[in-house]
């Protein structure tokens, strides 16, 4: 299950991918021996979402959920189980499939932890 600002989007998504991303400080470098001298400052999550066919009202609802600068996302995480995180949305893309029926295909975007 995944919800954005309390709205369950699970019925609309294909299986999603979770990325655990290490963020290092500027002082993380390799020394003269080639060994990594690492200063990890955080581990952040990125969720890659891909949607099936959507009606106009459904895509509008989903895009409305991610229109804020930051928003709360609750999801199942492979490492920590059920999590809630403050996130923001990357670029969004979709293709109009059938304008007469108001059907959209291929909505995709990433949710990135603040």
Buried (B, 14 or more C-beta within 10 A) or exposed (E): EBBBEEEEBEEBBEEBEBEEEEEEEEEBEEEEEEEEEEEEEEEBBBBBBEBEBBEEEBBEBBBEBBEEEEBEBBBEEEEEEEBEBEBBBBEBEBEEEEEEEBBBBBBBBBBBBE
